[in-house]
Amino acid sequence: MSSGNCDVLILGGGMVGLSIAHQLLQRGITSSITILDKEPELGLHSSGRNSGVLHAGLYYKPGSIKAQVCVEGARRLRSWVQERGLPLNPCGKVIVPPRAELDAQLDVLAERGKANGAEVEFWDADQLQDLVPEARTASGRALWSPNTAVVKPISVVRRLRQELTDRGVKMLQGLQGFKARPEQQQLALSDGTELTYGHLFNCTGLQADRVAKAFGTGDQYTLLPFKGLYWQLKANCPFQPRTNIYPVPDLSVPFLGVHFTPSADTTPVVSIGPTATVAFGRENYRGLEAVEPGMAAANIGVLARQYLTNRGGFRRYVHEQAFLALPPLLIRAAQEVIPAVKPEHIELSQKVGIRSQLFNRTTERLQDDFLCLPGPCSTHVLNAISPAFTASFALADLIIDLAVPELNLG
C-alpha cells in the first residue's frame, strides 16, 4: 500500500479546482498540492463542455457571490488567455427583448451590470441592425455588452493543467472512487493509496453534493442535473452572427434561454442553445448513457412539486425551456431572436453539457448563487454553475479566503 502527504488536496480537476491550485501558488500559500480527478483526462465534464462565453456580469444580483467575482474574474481570465495566445473571440454580446413586455428587464440588467462594475450601453434598433442585421428587438431597444468574449474552454483547461504540473502540482487522474476518513484527514483511493492532507477542497462539480455528504456536510442539498444540448448554424447558412445574441432572460430561474454564440475558432462556428432539459443522470450526456433511474425518479418528483407550487415562477421555465430539445420548439425560440432562422439552417452540434444545478430541499428552491460549505478540515464548493468558469480565478481567491482560518498546512 502506497501513501502520500500534501498540504492541500483538491478533488476535481475542473476549472475551479485548477484555479484554486493556481491561486494557492500565486499567493505563496503552499506548493504542496495534489489534484485528484476520477477521469483519465481533464475537461470531460462541465469545464470542457461549456459555451466558452466569458460573461460580463449583467445577470447577477448585486451582493451575491456571482456578482462579487464575475467582472474581476472575467478580466483576469481574459488577460491570462491573451498572454498565452490562446483562442479568444472579443465579440461582445447584445441582449434583446423577444416580446415588448420584456423591455423593462433591460433596465434591470443594465442596473445590475453597472452595480457589478460591468460596462453596458443601450442601443436602438438601428445600432442593432448595423451589427447584426438579422437580429430582432420587439421594443426597439437592446443592451450591448462590449466586454463579453468567447474562449475555447478545453484549451484553457489543458494549458492551466500543464502550467500547474510544471510548477510541481501533483496530478492523480483516472482513479474512480475513494473512502473519506475526515477525522484522520485521509482519503483511501481505489488503488490502495492513502493520501493524508492538511486541507481538502471539494470541487467535484456534478458530484460535489455527494462528496460533501461523505464529510458530513450539505445534507439539505441535492443535485438536479439539467442537460444542455446545442445546435449550430451550418457553414452554408446565409447569415453568421459576429456577436453573442441573447434574449432577455427570466431572472427568476437560473437559465439564460436559447442564444447564439460564435466560437473562438479562426472561422467561428455559431452555436444555438443550450437547452435546459432534465437529465436522467449526472453524466447522462447522450441517450441512455449513465442513466441513474433512482435519482431521475426522485428529481422528476421534485420538479413536479416545483411546477405545482410554482415556486420562483418555475412554471414559466417549464413552458418556455423544458422541452427545447425538440427541434421545432428550439427553432421557435431561436426565431424570437433571429426570425430568419429556418430548420434547414441548423444541425445538431456535438457539444452537450450538464449543468450541476443545486436544489435546497429545506427551502424547496433552486440554489441561485455559488455555495461554499465548511467541513472537517475541508471546504466544499457546491453549485459551481455559470459564471464559475468565467470567474474562476477571482472565485478561487474568495474560496481560499473563506478557508484560510481553517487551513492546517504542514
TAKA-V633282 format. One record per pair of residues at least 6 apart in sequence whose C-alpha atoms are under 8 Angstrom apart, sorted by sequence separation. I is the first residue (numbers start at 1). J is the second residue. D is the distance in Angstrom with one decimal. If there is no record, write none. Layout:
# TAKA-V633282
<<I & J & D> <I & J & D>>
This chain:
# TAKA-V633282
<<11 & 17 & 7.1> <24 & 30 & 6.0> <25 & 31 & 5.8> <42 & 48 & 7.9> <43 & 49 & 7.3> <60 & 66 & 6.1> <61 & 67 & 6.3> <62 & 68 & 7.6> <81 & 87 & 7.5> <82 & 88 & 7.3> <97 & 103 & 5.6> <113 & 119 & 7.0> <114 & 120 & 7.2> <129 & 135 & 6.8> <165 & 171 & 7.2> <180 & 186 & 6.4> <181 & 187 & 5.9> <188 & 194 & 4.6> <189 & 195 & 7.7> <202 & 208 & 6.5> <212 & 218 & 6.0> <213 & 219 & 6.1> <249 & 255 & 7.2> <250 & 256 & 7.2> <262 & 268 & 5.4> <263 & 269 & 5.3> <279 & 285 & 7.8> <283 & 289 & 7.6> <284 & 290 & 4.9> <323 & 329 & 7.1> <324 & 330 & 4.8> <335 & 341 & 5.8> <359 & 365 & 5.9> <360 & 366 & 6.2> <373 & 379 & 5.8> <374 & 380 & 6.2> <10 & 17 & 6.2> <24 & 31 & 7.3> <60 & 67 & 5.2> <81 & 88 & 7.3> <113 & 120 & 6.9> <128 & 135 & 7.2> <180 & 187 & 4.8> <181 & 188 & 7.7> <187 & 194 & 5.7> <188 & 195 & 6.5> <204 & 211 & 7.6> <233 & 240 & 7.5> <249 & 256 & 5.1> <262 & 269 & 5.5> <263 & 270 & 6.2> <283 & 290 & 5.7> <284 & 291 & 5.7> <307 & 314 & 5.8> <308 & 315 & 7.9> <334 & 341 & 7.0> <359 & 366 & 4.5> <360 & 367 & 6.3> <372 & 379 & 6.6> <373 & 380 & 5.0> <388 & 395 & 7.3> <179 & 187 & 5.8> <180 & 188 & 6.5> <186 & 194 & 6.7> <187 & 195 & 5.1> <248 & 256 & 7.7> <249 & 257 & 6.1> <262 & 270 & 4.2> <263 & 271 & 7.4> <282 & 290 & 7.5> <283 & 291 & 7.7> <306 & 314 & 6.3> <307 & 315 & 5.3> <358 & 366 & 6.1> <359 & 367 & 5.5> <372 & 380 & 5.5> <373 & 381 & 6.6> <97 & 106 & 7.7> <178 & 187 & 6.5> <179 & 188 & 5.0> <186 & 195 & 5.4> <187 & 196 & 6.6> <202 & 211 & 7.2> <209 & 218 & 6.7> <247 & 256 & 7.6> <261 & 270 & 5.3> <262 & 271 & 6.3> <281 & 290 & 5.9> <282 & 291 & 7.9> <306 & 315 & 7.8> <324 & 333 & 8.0> <357 & 366 & 7.4> <358 & 367 & 5.4> <372 & 381 & 4.6> <373 & 382 & 7.7> <57 & 67 & 6.4> <96 & 106 & 8.0> <110 & 120 & 6.4> <178 & 188 & 5.5> <179 & 189 & 6.5> <186 & 196 & 4.4> <202 & 212 & 7.3> <246 & 256 & 7.7> <247 & 257 & 6.6> <260 & 270 & 6.3> <261 & 271 & 5.1> <281 & 291 & 4.6> <282 & 292 & 7.7> <331 & 341 & 7.1> <357 & 367 & 7.3> <371 & 381 & 5.9> <372 & 382 & 6.1> <10 & 21 & 7.8> <95 & 106 & 7.9> <110 & 121 & 7.9> <125 & 136 & 8.0> <178 & 189 & 4.4> <185 & 196 & 5.7> <186 & 197 & 6.3> <246 & 257 & 7.4> <247 & 258 & 7.2> <260 & 271 & 5.6> <261 & 272 & 6.6> <280 & 291 & 5.3> <281 & 292 & 4.8> <307 & 318 & 7.7> <331 & 342 & 6.9> <370 & 381 & 7.6> <371 & 382 & 5.1> <21 & 33 & 6.9> <125 & 137 & 6.8> <177 & 189 & 6.5> <178 & 190 & 5.6> <184 & 196 & 7.8> <185 & 197 & 5.7> <209 & 221 & 6.7> <210 & 222 & 7.9> <246 & 258 & 7.1> <247 & 259 & 6.6> <259 & 271 & 7.9> <260 & 272 & 4.8> <280 & 292 & 6.1> <281 & 293 & 7.6> <331 & 343 & 6.8> <370 & 382 & 6.5> <371 & 383 & 6.0> <57 & 70 & 5.4> <176 & 189 & 8.0> <177 & 190 & 5.7> <185 & 198 & 6.9> <209 & 222 & 6.1> <246 & 259 & 4.6> <259 & 272 & 5.6> <260 & 273 & 6.8> <280 & 293 & 7.0> <370 & 383 & 5.2> <371 & 384 & 7.6> <56 & 70 & 6.9> <57 & 71 & 5.5> <128 & 142 & 7.1> <175 & 189 & 7.3> <176 & 190 & 6.5> <185 & 199 & 7.7> <209 & 223 & 6.8> <245 & 259 & 5.7> <246 & 260 & 6.6> <258 & 272 & 6.5> <259 & 273 & 5.4> <281 & 295 & 7.1> <369 & 383 & 7.1> <370 & 384 & 5.7> <55 & 70 & 7.1> <56 & 71 & 5.7> <125 & 140 & 4.9> <175 & 190 & 6.6> <244 & 259 & 7.3> <245 & 260 & 5.1> <258 & 273 & 4.5> <259 & 274 & 7.3> <280 & 295 & 7.5> <281 & 296 & 6.5> <328 & 343 & 7.9> <370 & 385 & 7.4> <55 & 71 & 7.7> <124 & 140 & 5.7> <125 & 141 & 5.9> <175 & 191 & 7.4> <244 & 260 & 5.5> <245 & 261 & 6.7> <257 & 273 & 7.4> <258 & 274 & 5.8> <280 & 296 & 4.9> <327 & 343 & 8.0> <367 & 383 & 7.2> <18 & 35 & 8.0> <124 & 141 & 4.7> <125 & 142 & 7.3> <206 & 223 & 7.5> <243 & 260 & 7.9> <244 & 261 & 4.6> <257 & 274 & 7.4> <258 & 275 & 6.7> <279 & 296 & 7.6> <17 & 35 & 7.7> <56 & 74 & 6.9> <123 & 141 & 5.7> <124 & 142 & 6.3> <243 & 261 & 6.7> <244 & 262 & 6.5> <257 & 275 & 7.4> <55 & 74 & 6.7> <122 & 141 & 6.9> <123 & 142 & 5.0> <206 & 225 & 7.8> <241 & 260 & 7.7> <243 & 262 & 6.3> <54 & 74 & 5.8> <122 & 142 & 5.9> <123 & 143 & 5.9> <242 & 262 & 6.4> <122 & 143 & 4.7> <123 & 144 & 6.7> <241 & 262 & 7.0> <255 & 276 & 7.2> <8 & 30 & 7.9> <13 & 35 & 6.3> <121 & 143 & 5.8> <122 & 144 & 6.2> <7 & 30 & 7.1> <10 & 33 & 7.5> <12 & 35 & 6.8> <13 & 36 & 6.7> <120 & 143 & 6.8> <121 & 144 & 5.1> <8 & 32 & 6.4> <9 & 33 & 5.9> <10 & 34 & 6.2> <11 & 35 & 6.0> <12 & 36 & 5.9> <13 & 37 & 5.5> <54 & 78 & 7.8> <120 & 144 & 5.6> <121 & 145 & 6.7> <358 & 382 & 7.3> <379 & 403 & 6.6> <7 & 32 & 5.2> <8 & 33 & 4.9> <9 & 34 & 4.9> <10 & 35 & 4.7> <11 & 36 & 5.0> <12 & 37 & 4.9> <120 & 145 & 4.9> <358 & 383 & 5.3> <378 & 403 & 7.9> <6 & 32 & 5.2> <7 & 33 & 6.1> <8 & 34 & 6.4> <9 & 35 & 6.0> <10 & 36 & 6.2> <11 & 37 & 6.2> <12 & 38 & 7.6> <119 & 145 & 6.4> <120 & 146 & 7.0> <357 & 383 & 5.8> <6 & 33 & 5.8> <9 & 36 & 7.4> <119 & 146 & 7.0> <356 & 383 & 6.2> <372 & 399 & 7.1> <6 & 34 & 6.5> <14 & 42 & 6.6> <119 & 147 & 7.1> <356 & 384 & 7.1> <357 & 385 & 6.7> <13 & 42 & 6.1> <14 & 43 & 6.1> <241 & 270 & 7.2> <356 & 385 & 6.2> <374 & 403 & 7.8> <377 & 406 & 6.6> <13 & 43 & 7.7> <240 & 270 & 6.8> <355 & 385 & 6.5> <377 & 407 & 7.1> <14 & 45 & 7.9> <377 & 408 & 7.3> <14 & 46 & 7.5> <15 & 47 & 5.7> <14 & 47 & 5.4> <110 & 143 & 7.5> <182 & 215 & 6.2> <14 & 48 & 7.9> <180 & 214 & 6.5> <235 & 269 & 7.8> <180 & 215 & 7.1> <103 & 139 & 6.1> <106 & 142 & 7.3> <233 & 269 & 7.1> <106 & 143 & 6.5> <232 & 269 & 7.1> <233 & 270 & 5.6> <98 & 136 & 7.4> <99 & 137 & 7.8> <100 & 138 & 5.0> <103 & 141 & 7.4> <232 & 270 & 5.5> <233 & 271 & 6.5> <98 & 137 & 6.1> <99 & 138 & 5.2> <100 & 139 & 4.8> <232 & 271 & 4.2> <233 & 272 & 7.4> <96 & 136 & 7.2> <97 & 137 & 5.6> <98 & 138 & 5.4> <99 & 139 & 7.1> <231 & 271 & 5.8> <232 & 272 & 5.3> <96 & 137 & 5.3> <97 & 138 & 5.8> <230 & 271 & 6.4> <231 & 272 & 5.0> <96 & 138 & 7.7> <97 & 139 & 6.8> <230 & 272 & 5.6> <231 & 273 & 6.4> <230 & 273 & 4.8> <231 & 274 & 7.9> <97 & 141 & 7.8> <229 & 273 & 6.6> <230 & 274 & 5.0> <277 & 321 & 7.3> <278 & 322 & 7.3> <71 & 116 & 7.1> <96 & 141 & 7.1> <97 & 142 & 7.2> <228 & 273 & 7.3> <229 & 274 & 5.1> <230 & 275 & 6.9> <276 & 321 & 6.2> <277 & 322 & 4.9> <71 & 117 & 6.5> <96 & 142 & 4.8> <228 & 274 & 4.7> <229 & 275 & 5.2> <275 & 321 & 6.8> <276 & 322 & 6.0> <277 & 323 & 6.4> <71 & 118 & 6.4> <95 & 142 & 5.7> <96 & 143 & 6.7> <228 & 275 & 4.6> <229 & 276 & 7.7> <275 & 322 & 7.5> <277 & 324 & 7.2> <68 & 116 & 7.1> <94 & 142 & 6.6> <95 & 143 & 5.1> <227 & 275 & 6.8> <228 & 276 & 5.3> <275 & 323 & 7.9> <276 & 324 & 7.4> <277 & 325 & 6.9> <67 & 116 & 5.8> <94 & 143 & 5.6> <95 & 144 & 6.5> <227 & 276 & 5.5> <228 & 277 & 6.8> <275 & 324 & 5.6> <59 & 109 & 6.0> <62 & 112 & 6.3> <94 & 144 & 4.5> <226 & 276 & 5.5> <227 & 277 & 5.2> <275 & 325 & 6.1> <58 & 109 & 5.5> <61 & 112 & 6.4> <93 & 144 & 5.9> <94 & 145 & 6.1> <226 & 277 & 5.3> <227 & 278 & 5.9> <58 & 110 & 6.7> <60 & 112 & 6.7> <92 & 144 & 7.5> <93 & 145 & 5.0> <226 & 278 & 4.6> <227 & 279 & 5.1> <59 & 112 & 6.7> <60 & 113 & 7.8> <62 & 115 & 6.4> <92 & 145 & 5.6> <93 & 146 & 6.4> <225 & 278 & 6.5> <226 & 279 & 5.1> <312 & 365 & 7.6> <58 & 112 & 5.7> <59 & 113 & 7.0> <62 & 116 & 6.1> <92 & 146 & 4.5> <93 & 147 & 7.8> <224 & 278 & 7.9> <225 & 279 & 5.5> <311 & 365 & 7.0> <57 & 112 & 8.0> <58 & 113 & 4.0> <91 & 146 & 7.5> <92 & 147 & 5.6> <93 & 148 & 5.8> <225 & 280 & 7.7> <57 & 113 & 5.7> <58 & 114 & 7.8> <92 & 148 & 4.4> <93 & 149 & 7.8> <225 & 281 & 7.0> <56 & 113 & 7.8> <90 & 147 & 7.3> <91 & 148 & 6.8> <92 & 149 & 5.6> <225 & 282 & 5.8> <227 & 284 & 7.9> <58 & 116 & 7.4> <90 & 148 & 6.8> <91 & 149 & 5.5> <227 & 285 & 7.1> <306 & 364 & 7.7> <57 & 116 & 6.5> <90 & 149 & 4.4> <91 & 150 & 7.2> <253 & 312 & 6.9> <306 & 365 & 8.0> <57 & 117 & 7.7> <58 & 118 & 6.8> <89 & 149 & 5.6> <90 & 150 & 6.5> <252 & 312 & 5.6> <253 & 313 & 7.4> <57 & 118 & 5.9> <88 & 149 & 7.0> <89 & 150 & 5.0> <252 & 313 & 6.4> <253 & 314 & 7.1> <56 & 118 & 6.0> <88 & 150 & 5.8> <89 & 151 & 6.4> <252 & 314 & 8.0> <272 & 334 & 7.5> <56 & 119 & 7.8> <88 & 151 & 4.7> <87 & 151 & 5.8> <88 & 152 & 7.3> <253 & 317 & 7.1> <257 & 321 & 7.0> <86 & 151 & 7.9> <87 & 152 & 6.2> <250 & 317 & 8.0> <285 & 352 & 6.5> <87 & 155 & 7.9> <285 & 353 & 6.7> <86 & 155 & 7.2> <285 & 354 & 7.1> <86 & 156 & 7.5> <284 & 354 & 7.9> <283 & 354 & 7.1> <258 & 330 & 7.7> <282 & 354 & 7.2> <282 & 356 & 7.8> <81 & 156 & 7.3> <207 & 282 & 7.7> <224 & 299 & 6.4> <258 & 333 & 6.6> <259 & 334 & 7.1> <279 & 354 & 7.5> <206 & 282 & 6.1> <258 & 334 & 6.4> <206 & 283 & 7.9> <259 & 337 & 7.9> <271 & 349 & 7.6> <56 & 145 & 7.0> <247 & 336 & 8.0> <247 & 337 & 6.5> <56 & 147 & 6.1> <246 & 337 & 7.4> <56 & 148 & 5.2> <245 & 337 & 7.4> <55 & 148 & 5.5> <54 & 148 & 5.7> <55 & 149 & 7.2> <53 & 148 & 7.1> <54 & 149 & 5.2> <53 & 149 & 5.8> <54 & 150 & 5.7> <229 & 325 & 6.9> <53 & 150 & 4.4> <54 & 151 & 7.3> <52 & 150 & 5.2> <53 & 151 & 6.4> <51 & 150 & 7.9> <52 & 151 & 4.9> <52 & 152 & 5.6> <52 & 153 & 5.3> <51 & 153 & 7.7> <50 & 153 & 7.0> <49 & 153 & 7.2> <48 & 153 & 5.3> <49 & 154 & 7.7> <134 & 239 & 7.5> <47 & 153 & 6.6> <48 & 154 & 4.7> <47 & 154 & 7.3> <237 & 345 & 5.4> <48 & 157 & 7.2> <132 & 241 & 6.2> <236 & 345 & 7.8> <237 & 346 & 7.9> <47 & 157 & 7.4> <132 & 242 & 7.3> <135 & 245 & 7.9> <43 & 154 & 6.0> <131 & 242 & 7.7> <132 & 243 & 7.8> <152 & 263 & 7.5> <234 & 345 & 5.7> <150 & 262 & 7.6> <151 & 263 & 7.2> <152 & 264 & 6.0> <233 & 345 & 5.8> <234 & 346 & 5.4> <150 & 263 & 6.4> <151 & 264 & 5.3> <152 & 265 & 7.9> <233 & 346 & 4.6> <234 & 347 & 6.3> <253 & 366 & 7.9> <43 & 157 & 6.4> <150 & 264 & 5.8> <232 & 346 & 5.5> <233 & 347 & 6.5> <254 & 368 & 6.3> <42 & 157 & 7.2> <43 & 158 & 7.7> <231 & 346 & 6.4> <232 & 347 & 5.5> <253 & 368 & 7.8> <42 & 158 & 7.3> <231 & 347 & 5.6> <232 & 348 & 6.2> <231 & 348 & 4.3> <232 & 349 & 5.7> <230 & 348 & 6.5> <231 & 349 & 4.7> <230 & 349 & 5.4> <229 & 349 & 7.8> <230 & 350 & 7.6> <230 & 351 & 6.1> <229 & 351 & 6.9> <230 & 352 & 6.2> <229 & 352 & 4.8> <228 & 352 & 5.6> <229 & 353 & 6.7> <227 & 352 & 7.3> <228 & 353 & 5.0> <227 & 353 & 5.9> <228 & 354 & 5.7> <227 & 354 & 4.5> <228 & 355 & 7.2> <226 & 354 & 5.5> <227 & 355 & 6.4> <225 & 354 & 6.2> <226 & 355 & 5.2> <225 & 355 & 5.6> <226 & 356 & 7.1> <225 & 356 & 5.3> <226 & 357 & 7.1> <41 & 173 & 6.8> <224 & 356 & 6.8> <225 & 357 & 5.8> <40 & 173 & 5.1> <41 & 174 & 7.3> <223 & 356 & 6.4> <224 & 357 & 5.3> <35 & 169 & 7.4> <37 & 171 & 7.9> <39 & 173 & 5.8> <40 & 174 & 4.0> <223 & 357 & 5.7> <224 & 358 & 5.9> <34 & 169 & 5.9> <35 & 170 & 6.2> <36 & 171 & 6.2> <37 & 172 & 6.3> <38 & 173 & 5.8> <39 & 174 & 4.3> <40 & 175 & 7.7> <223 & 358 & 4.6> <224 & 359 & 6.4> <32 & 168 & 8.0> <33 & 169 & 5.3> <34 & 170 & 4.6> <35 & 171 & 5.0> <36 & 172 & 4.8> <37 & 173 & 4.9> <38 & 174 & 4.7> <39 & 175 & 6.8> <222 & 358 & 5.8> <223 & 359 & 5.9> <31 & 168 & 7.2> <32 & 169 & 7.0> <33 & 170 & 6.4> <34 & 171 & 5.9> <35 & 172 & 6.1> <36 & 173 & 6.0> <37 & 174 & 6.4> <38 & 175 & 4.7> <39 & 176 & 7.4> <221 & 358 & 6.6> <222 & 359 & 5.4> <31 & 169 & 7.1> <34 & 172 & 7.3> <37 & 175 & 6.7> <38 & 176 & 4.7> <221 & 359 & 5.6> <222 & 360 & 6.8> <18 & 157 & 8.0> <36 & 175 & 7.7> <37 & 176 & 8.0> <38 & 177 & 7.3> <221 & 360 & 4.8> <222 & 361 & 7.3> <220 & 360 & 5.9> <221 & 361 & 5.9> <220 & 361 & 5.3> <15 & 157 & 6.4> <18 & 160 & 7.0> <22 & 164 & 6.8> <106 & 248 & 7.1> <220 & 362 & 6.0> <14 & 157 & 7.2> <18 & 161 & 6.9> <21 & 164 & 7.5> <105 & 248 & 6.9> <18 & 164 & 7.9> <102 & 248 & 6.9> <21 & 169 & 7.8> <94 & 243 & 7.3> <96 & 245 & 7.5> <98 & 247 & 6.3> <206 & 355 & 7.7> <93 & 243 & 5.7> <94 & 244 & 6.2> <95 & 245 & 6.0> <96 & 246 & 6.4> <97 & 247 & 5.7> <98 & 248 & 7.1> <206 & 356 & 5.0> <91 & 242 & 6.6> <92 & 243 & 5.7> <93 & 244 & 4.4> <94 & 245 & 5.1> <95 & 246 & 4.7> <96 & 247 & 5.0> <97 & 248 & 5.1> <205 & 356 & 6.3> <91 & 243 & 4.9> <92 & 244 & 6.3> <93 & 245 & 5.9> <94 & 246 & 6.3> <95 & 247 & 5.5> <96 & 248 & 5.7> <91 & 244 & 7.0> <93 & 246 & 7.4> <95 & 248 & 6.0> <218 & 373 & 7.2> <217 & 373 & 7.3> <217 & 374 & 7.5> <217 & 375 & 6.1> <46 & 205 & 7.5> <216 & 375 & 7.0> <46 & 206 & 8.0> <215 & 375 & 6.3> <215 & 376 & 7.0> <212 & 375 & 7.8> <212 & 380 & 6.1> <208 & 380 & 7.2> <89 & 262 & 8.0> <208 & 381 & 7.0> <209 & 382 & 6.6> <89 & 263 & 7.0> <208 & 382 & 5.9> <89 & 264 & 4.8> <88 & 264 & 5.2> <89 & 265 & 7.8> <202 & 378 & 7.4> <205 & 381 & 7.9> <87 & 264 & 5.6> <88 & 265 & 8.0> <200 & 377 & 6.4> <201 & 378 & 5.7> <202 & 379 & 6.1> <203 & 380 & 6.7> <204 & 381 & 7.9> <205 & 382 & 7.0> <87 & 265 & 6.8> <199 & 377 & 5.0> <200 & 378 & 4.5> <201 & 379 & 4.9> <202 & 380 & 4.6> <203 & 381 & 5.5> <205 & 383 & 7.3> <198 & 377 & 6.9> <199 & 378 & 5.4> <200 & 379 & 6.4> <201 & 380 & 6.0> <202 & 381 & 5.8> <203 & 382 & 7.6> <205 & 384 & 6.4> <199 & 379 & 7.9> <201 & 381 & 7.5> <17 & 201 & 7.7> <17 & 202 & 8.0> <17 & 203 & 5.4> <16 & 203 & 6.5> <9 & 197 & 6.0> <4 & 193 & 7.5> <6 & 195 & 7.7> <8 & 197 & 5.8> <9 & 198 & 7.7> <11 & 200 & 7.4> <14 & 203 & 7.5> <2 & 192 & 6.8> <3 & 193 & 5.2> <4 & 194 & 6.3> <5 & 195 & 5.7> <6 & 196 & 6.5> <7 & 197 & 5.3> <8 & 198 & 5.8> <9 & 199 & 6.4> <10 & 200 & 5.7> <11 & 201 & 6.1> <12 & 202 & 6.9> <13 & 203 & 7.6> <14 & 204 & 7.6> <1 & 192 & 5.6> <2 & 193 & 4.8> <3 & 194 & 4.6> <4 & 195 & 4.8> <5 & 196 & 4.8> <6 & 197 & 5.0> <7 & 198 & 4.6> <8 & 199 & 5.0> <9 & 200 & 4.7> <10 & 201 & 4.8> <11 & 202 & 5.0> <12 & 203 & 5.0> <13 & 204 & 7.7> <14 & 205 & 7.9> <1 & 193 & 5.9> <2 & 194 & 6.5> <3 & 195 & 5.7> <4 & 196 & 6.2> <5 & 197 & 5.8> <6 & 198 & 6.7> <7 & 199 & 6.4> <8 & 200 & 5.7> <9 & 201 & 6.4> <10 & 202 & 6.2> <11 & 203 & 5.5> <12 & 204 & 4.5> <59 & 251 & 7.6> <185 & 377 & 7.1> <1 & 194 & 7.6> <3 & 196 & 7.7> <8 & 201 & 7.5> <10 & 203 & 6.9> <11 & 204 & 5.9> <12 & 205 & 7.4> <183 & 376 & 7.4> <182 & 376 & 6.2> <182 & 377 & 7.5> <136 & 336 & 7.4> <137 & 337 & 7.4> <136 & 337 & 5.6> <135 & 337 & 5.8> <136 & 338 & 5.9> <135 & 338 & 4.7> <136 & 339 & 7.1> <134 & 338 & 5.7> <135 & 339 & 7.3> <134 & 339 & 7.3> <134 & 340 & 6.8> <199 & 406 & 8.0> <53 & 261 & 7.9> <199 & 407 & 5.8> <198 & 407 & 6.9> <199 & 408 & 6.1> <51 & 261 & 7.7> <198 & 408 & 4.9> <199 & 409 & 7.2> <52 & 263 & 7.7> <198 & 409 & 5.1> <198 & 410 & 6.8> <45 & 283 & 7.9> <98 & 336 & 5.2> <98 & 337 & 6.1> <96 & 337 & 7.1> <49 & 351 & 6.7> <49 & 352 & 6.5> <50 & 353 & 6.4> <66 & 369 & 6.4> <49 & 353 & 5.3> <65 & 369 & 6.5> <66 & 370 & 6.7> <64 & 369 & 6.7> <65 & 370 & 6.3> <46 & 353 & 6.2> <45 & 353 & 7.0> <46 & 354 & 6.5> <45 & 354 & 7.6> <46 & 355 & 7.1> <77 & 390 & 7.0> <77 & 391 & 7.5> <77 & 392 & 7.6> <74 & 390 & 5.1> <77 & 393 & 6.9> <70 & 387 & 6.7> <73 & 390 & 6.1> <74 & 391 & 5.5> <76 & 393 & 7.0> <73 & 391 & 3.8> <76 & 394 & 7.8> <72 & 391 & 7.1> <73 & 392 & 6.1> <70 & 390 & 6.6> <71 & 391 & 7.3> <73 & 393 & 5.6> <66 & 387 & 7.0> <70 & 391 & 4.7> <73 & 394 & 4.7> <69 & 391 & 5.7> <72 & 394 & 6.4> <73 & 395 & 7.1> <70 & 394 & 7.6> <66 & 391 & 8.0> <69 & 394 & 5.4> <69 & 395 & 5.8> <55 & 387 & 6.7> <54 & 387 & 7.8> <54 & 389 & 7.8> <55 & 390 & 6.2> <54 & 390 & 4.9> <53 & 390 & 7.4> <47 & 389 & 6.8> <16 & 384 & 8.0> <23 & 393 & 7.0> <16 & 388 & 7.1> <16 & 389 & 7.1> <19 & 392 & 6.0> <20 & 393 & 7.4> <23 & 396 & 6.7> <15 & 389 & 6.1> <19 & 393 & 5.5> <23 & 397 & 6.5> <16 & 392 & 5.5> <20 & 396 & 4.7> <24 & 400 & 7.8> <15 & 392 & 6.5> <16 & 393 & 7.8> <19 & 396 & 5.8> <20 & 397 & 7.1> <16 & 395 & 7.7> <20 & 399 & 7.8> <30 & 409 & 7.9> <16 & 396 & 6.6> <20 & 400 & 7.2> <7 & 408 & 7.5> <8 & 409 & 7.5> <7 & 409 & 5.0> <7 & 410 & 5.8> <6 & 410 & 8.0>>
